[in-house]
Amino acid sequence: MNEISDDEAFDTSAVIKKTRAFIQWKGTDACMDFHCECGQHCHIDSYFVYSVECPGCKTIWEMPIHLFPRKQAKDSTNIVFKPEPDDI
């Protein structure tokens, strides 16, 4: 598994040498099911979801900028996006 600290997940200057995806929040629609450690959960369909206040315990949670994907089985029926490589 790709384990990462909370600091790495939010640090825009971090050099992370793990398979990852960087999310550039642009204020667009977000659709998410949010589950808090207090046990409360809710569904969100909104713009500008940079942070979420738990409706139960009122803790404010910042949304991370790094995602850590896992390998998919070759026989999966998921649609796969195939981007062109960046010129480095």
TIRO-2110 file (N, C-alpha, C; in Angstrom, 1 decimal):
// TIRO-2110
0.8, -1.2, 0.0, N, 1, A
0.0, 0.0, 0.0, CA, 1, A
0.9, 1.2, 0.0, C, 1, A
0.4, 2.3, -0.6, N, 2, A
1.0, 3.6, -0.5, CA, 2, A
0.6, 4.3, 0.7, C, 2, A
1.4, 4.3, 1.7, N, 3, A
1.0, 5.1, 3.0, CA, 3, A
1.7, 6.4, 2.9, C, 3, A
0.9, 7.4, 3.4, N, 4, A
1.3, 8.8, 3.4, CA, 4, A
0.9, 9.5, 4.6, C, 4, A
1.7, 10.4, 5.1, N, 5, A
1.3, 11.2, 6.3, CA, 5, A
0.3, 12.3, 5.9, C, 5, A
-0.4, 12.8, 6.9, N, 6, A
-1.3, 13.9, 6.6, CA, 6, A
-0.6, 15.1, 6.1, C, 6, A
0.6, 15.3, 6.6, N, 7, A
1.4, 16.4, 6.1, CA, 7, A
1.7, 16.3, 4.6, C, 7, A
2.1, 15.1, 4.1, N, 8, A
2.4, 15.0, 2.7, CA, 8, A
1.1, 15.2, 1.9, C, 8, A
0.0, 14.7, 2.3, N, 9, A
-1.3, 14.8, 1.6, CA, 9, A
-1.7, 16.2, 1.3, C, 9, A
-1.2, 17.2, 2.1, N, 10, A
-1.7, 18.6, 2.0, CA, 10, A
-0.5, 19.5, 1.6, C, 10, A
0.7, 19.0, 1.4, N, 11, A
1.8, 19.8, 1.2, CA, 11, A
2.0, 20.0, -0.3, C, 11, A
1.8, 21.2, -0.9, N, 12, A
2.0, 21.4, -2.3, CA, 12, A
3.4, 21.4, -2.7, C, 12, A
4.4, 21.5, -1.8, N, 13, A
5.8, 21.5, -2.2, CA, 13, A
6.5, 20.1, -1.9, C, 13, A
5.7, 19.1, -1.4, N, 14, A
6.3, 17.8, -1.1, CA, 14, A
6.7, 17.1, -2.3, C, 14, A
7.9, 16.5, -2.2, N, 15, A
8.4, 15.6, -3.3, CA, 15, A
8.0, 14.2, -2.9, C, 15, A
7.0, 13.6, -3.5, N, 16, A
6.5, 12.3, -3.1, CA, 16, A
6.9, 11.3, -4.2, C, 16, A
7.6, 10.3, -3.9, N, 17, A
8.1, 9.3, -4.9, CA, 17, A
7.2, 8.1, -4.8, C, 17, A
5.9, 8.2, -4.7, N, 18, A
5.0, 7.1, -4.8, CA, 18, A
4.0, 7.4, -5.9, C, 18, A
3.4, 6.3, -6.4, N, 19, A
2.3, 6.5, -7.3, CA, 19, A
1.3, 7.4, -6.7, C, 19, A
0.9, 8.5, -7.4, N, 20, A
-0.1, 9.4, -6.8, CA, 20, A
-0.8, 10.2, -7.9, C, 20, A
-1.8, 10.9, -7.5, N, 21, A
-2.5, 11.9, -8.4, CA, 21, A
-2.6, 13.2, -7.6, C, 21, A
-2.4, 14.3, -8.2, N, 22, A
-2.5, 15.6, -7.6, CA, 22, A
-3.8, 16.2, -8.1, C, 22, A
-4.6, 16.7, -7.1, N, 23, A
-5.9, 17.3, -7.4, CA, 23, A
-5.6, 18.8, -7.4, C, 23, A
-6.0, 19.5, -8.5, N, 24, A
-5.9, 21.0, -8.5, CA, 24, A
-7.3, 21.4, -8.3, C, 24, A
-7.7, 21.8, -7.1, N, 25, A
-9.0, 22.3, -6.9, CA, 25, A
-9.2, 23.6, -7.6, C, 25, A
-10.3, 23.7, -8.4, N, 26, A
-10.5, 24.9, -9.2, CA, 26, A
-11.9, 25.4, -8.9, C, 26, A
-12.5, 25.1, -7.8, N, 27, A
-13.8, 25.6, -7.4, CA, 27, A
-14.9, 25.0, -8.2, C, 27, A
-14.7, 23.9, -8.8, N, 28, A
-15.8, 23.3, -9.6, CA, 28, A
-16.7, 22.4, -8.7, C, 28, A
-17.7, 21.8, -9.3, N, 29, A
-18.6, 20.9, -8.5, CA, 29, A
-17.9, 19.8, -7.9, C, 29, A
-18.3, 19.5, -6.7, N, 30, A
-17.8, 18.3, -6.0, CA, 30, A
-19.0, 17.5, -5.5, C, 30, A
-18.9, 16.2, -5.7, N, 31, A
-19.9, 15.3, -5.2, CA, 31, A
-19.2, 14.3, -4.4, C, 31, A
-19.5, 14.2, -3.1, N, 32, A
-18.8, 13.2, -2.2, CA, 32, A
-19.7, 12.8, -1.1, C, 32, A
-19.4, 11.6, -0.7, N, 33, A
-19.9, 11.0, 0.6, CA, 33, A
-18.9, 11.3, 1.6, C, 33, A
-19.2, 12.0, 2.6, N, 34, A
-18.2, 12.4, 3.7, CA, 34, A
-18.6, 11.5, 4.9, C, 34, A
-17.5, 10.9, 5.5, N, 35, A
-17.7, 10.1, 6.7, CA, 35, A
-16.7, 10.6, 7.7, C, 35, A
-17.1, 11.0, 8.9, N, 36, A
-16.3, 11.6, 9.9, CA, 36, A
-15.9, 10.5, 10.9, C, 36, A
-14.8, 10.7, 11.6, N, 37, A
-14.4, 9.7, 12.6, CA, 37, A
-15.3, 9.7, 13.8, C, 37, A
-16.2, 10.7, 13.9, N, 38, A
-17.2, 10.7, 15.0, CA, 38, A
-18.4, 9.7, 14.7, C, 38, A
-18.4, 9.3, 13.5, N, 39, A
-19.5, 8.4, 13.1, CA, 39, A
-20.6, 9.0, 12.2, C, 39, A
-20.6, 10.3, 12.2, N, 40, A
-21.6, 11.1, 11.3, CA, 40, A
-21.2, 11.0, 9.9, C, 40, A
-22.1, 10.9, 9.0, N, 41, A
-21.8, 11.0, 7.6, CA, 41, A
-22.9, 11.8, 6.9, C, 41, A
-22.5, 12.3, 5.7, N, 42, A
-23.4, 13.1, 4.9, CA, 42, A
-23.0, 13.1, 3.4, C, 42, A
-23.9, 13.5, 2.6, N, 43, A
-23.6, 13.6, 1.1, CA, 43, A
-23.5, 15.1, 0.7, C, 43, A
-22.5, 15.4, -0.1, N, 44, A
-22.3, 16.8, -0.5, CA, 44, A
-22.3, 16.9, -2.0, C, 44, A
-23.1, 17.8, -2.5, N, 45, A
-23.1, 18.2, -3.9, CA, 45, A
-23.0, 19.7, -3.9, C, 45, A
-21.8, 20.3, -4.2, N, 46, A
-21.7, 21.7, -4.0, CA, 46, A
-20.4, 22.2, -4.7, C, 46, A
-20.3, 23.5, -4.9, N, 47, A
-19.1, 24.1, -5.4, CA, 47, A
-18.2, 24.4, -4.2, C, 47, A
-16.9, 24.6, -4.5, N, 48, A
-16.0, 25.1, -3.5, CA, 48, A
-15.9, 24.3, -2.2, C, 48, A
-15.7, 23.0, -2.4, N, 49, A
-15.6, 22.1, -1.2, CA, 49, A
-14.1, 21.9, -0.8, C, 49, A
-13.5, 23.0, -0.4, N, 50, A
-12.1, 22.9, 0.0, CA, 50, A
-12.0, 22.4, 1.4, C, 50, A
-13.0, 22.6, 2.2, N, 51, A
-13.1, 22.1, 3.6, CA, 51, A
-14.6, 21.7, 3.9, C, 51, A
-14.7, 20.8, 4.8, N, 52, A
-16.1, 20.3, 5.2, CA, 52, A
-16.2, 20.4, 6.7, C, 52, A
-17.3, 21.0, 7.2, N, 53, A
-17.6, 20.9, 8.6, CA, 53, A
-18.5, 19.8, 8.9, C, 53, A
-18.1, 18.9, 9.8, N, 54, A
-18.9, 17.7, 10.1, CA, 54, A
-20.2, 18.2, 10.7, C, 54, A
-21.4, 17.7, 10.2, N, 55, A
-22.6, 18.1, 10.8, CA, 55, A
-22.9, 17.6, 12.2, C, 55, A
-22.1, 16.6, 12.6, N, 56, A
-22.2, 16.0, 14.0, CA, 56, A
-21.3, 16.7, 15.0, C, 56, A
-20.0, 16.5, 14.8, N, 57, A
-19.1, 17.1, 15.9, CA, 57, A
-18.6, 18.5, 15.6, C, 57, A
-18.9, 19.0, 14.4, N, 58, A
-18.5, 20.3, 13.9, CA, 58, A
-17.0, 20.5, 13.7, C, 58, A
-16.2, 19.4, 13.6, N, 59, A
-14.8, 19.5, 13.3, CA, 59, A
-14.8, 19.9, 11.8, C, 59, A
-13.8, 20.8, 11.5, N, 60, A
-13.6, 21.2, 10.1, CA, 60, A
-12.5, 20.4, 9.5, C, 60, A
-12.8, 19.8, 8.3, N, 61, A
-11.8, 18.9, 7.7, CA, 61, A
-11.4, 19.5, 6.3, C, 61, A
-10.1, 19.7, 6.1, N, 62, A
-9.6, 20.2, 4.9, CA, 62, A
-9.4, 19.1, 3.9, C, 62, A
-9.8, 19.3, 2.6, N, 63, A
-9.7, 18.2, 1.6, CA, 63, A
-8.3, 18.1, 1.1, C, 63, A
-7.7, 16.9, 1.0, N, 64, A
-6.3, 16.8, 0.6, CA, 64, A
-6.2, 17.1, -0.9, C, 64, A
-4.9, 17.2, -1.3, N, 65, A
-4.6, 17.5, -2.7, CA, 65, A
-3.9, 16.3, -3.4, C, 65, A
-3.6, 15.3, -2.7, N, 66, A
-2.9, 14.1, -3.2, CA, 66, A
-3.8, 12.9, -3.0, C, 66, A
-4.0, 12.1, -4.1, N, 67, A
-4.7, 10.8, -4.0, CA, 67, A
-3.7, 9.7, -4.3, C, 67, A
-3.9, 8.6, -3.7, N, 68, A
-3.0, 7.4, -3.9, CA, 68, A
-3.7, 6.3, -4.5, C, 68, A
-3.6, 6.1, -5.8, N, 69, A
-4.4, 5.0, -6.4, CA, 69, A
-3.8, 3.6, -6.2, C, 69, A
-4.7, 2.6, -6.5, N, 70, A
-4.2, 1.3, -6.4, CA, 70, A
-4.3, 0.6, -7.8, C, 70, A
-3.5, -0.4, -8.0, N, 71, A
-3.5, -1.1, -9.3, CA, 71, A
-4.8, -1.8, -9.5, C, 71, A
-5.2, -1.7, -10.8, N, 72, A
-6.5, -2.3, -11.2, CA, 72, A
-6.3, -3.6, -11.9, C, 72, A
-7.2, -4.6, -11.7, N, 73, A
-7.0, -5.9, -12.4, CA, 73, A
-7.2, -5.7, -13.9, C, 73, A
-6.4, -6.4, -14.7, N, 74, A
-6.4, -6.3, -16.1, CA, 74, A
-7.8, -6.6, -16.7, C, 74, A
-8.6, -7.4, -16.0, N, 75, A
-9.9, -7.8, -16.6, CA, 75, A
-11.0, -6.9, -16.0, C, 75, A
-10.7, -5.8, -15.4, N, 76, A
-11.7, -4.9, -14.9, CA, 76, A
-12.5, -4.3, -16.0, C, 76, A
-13.8, -4.0, -15.7, N, 77, A
-14.6, -3.4, -16.8, CA, 77, A
-14.7, -1.9, -16.6, C, 77, A
-13.9, -1.3, -15.7, N, 78, A
-13.9, 0.1, -15.5, CA, 78, A
-13.4, 0.8, -16.8, C, 78, A
-13.9, 2.0, -17.1, N, 79, A
-13.5, 2.8, -18.2, CA, 79, A
-12.1, 3.4, -17.8, C, 79, A
-11.1, 3.3, -18.6, N, 80, A
-9.8, 3.8, -18.3, CA, 80, A
-9.4, 5.0, -19.1, C, 80, A
-9.0, 6.1, -18.5, N, 81, A
-8.5, 7.3, -19.2, CA, 81, A
-7.1, 7.1, -19.5, C, 81, A
-6.7, 7.3, -20.8, N, 82, A
-5.4, 7.1, -21.3, CA, 82, A
-4.7, 8.4, -21.8, C, 82, A
-4.1, 9.2, -20.8, N, 83, A
-3.6, 10.5, -21.2, CA, 83, A
-2.2, 10.3, -22.0, C, 83, A
-1.8, 11.4, -22.7, N, 84, A
-0.5, 11.4, -23.3, CA, 84, A
0.5, 11.7, -22.2, C, 84, A
1.7, 11.2, -22.3, N, 85, A
2.7, 11.5, -21.3, CA, 85, A
3.1, 13.0, -21.4, C, 85, A
3.5, 13.6, -20.2, N, 86, A
4.0, 14.9, -20.2, CA, 86, A
5.4, 14.9, -20.8, C, 86, A
5.8, 16.0, -21.4, N, 87, A
7.1, 16.2, -21.9, CA, 87, A
8.0, 16.7, -20.8, C, 87, A
8.9, 15.9, -20.3, N, 88, A
9.8, 16.3, -19.2, CA, 88, A
11.2, 16.7, -19.7, C, 88, A
END
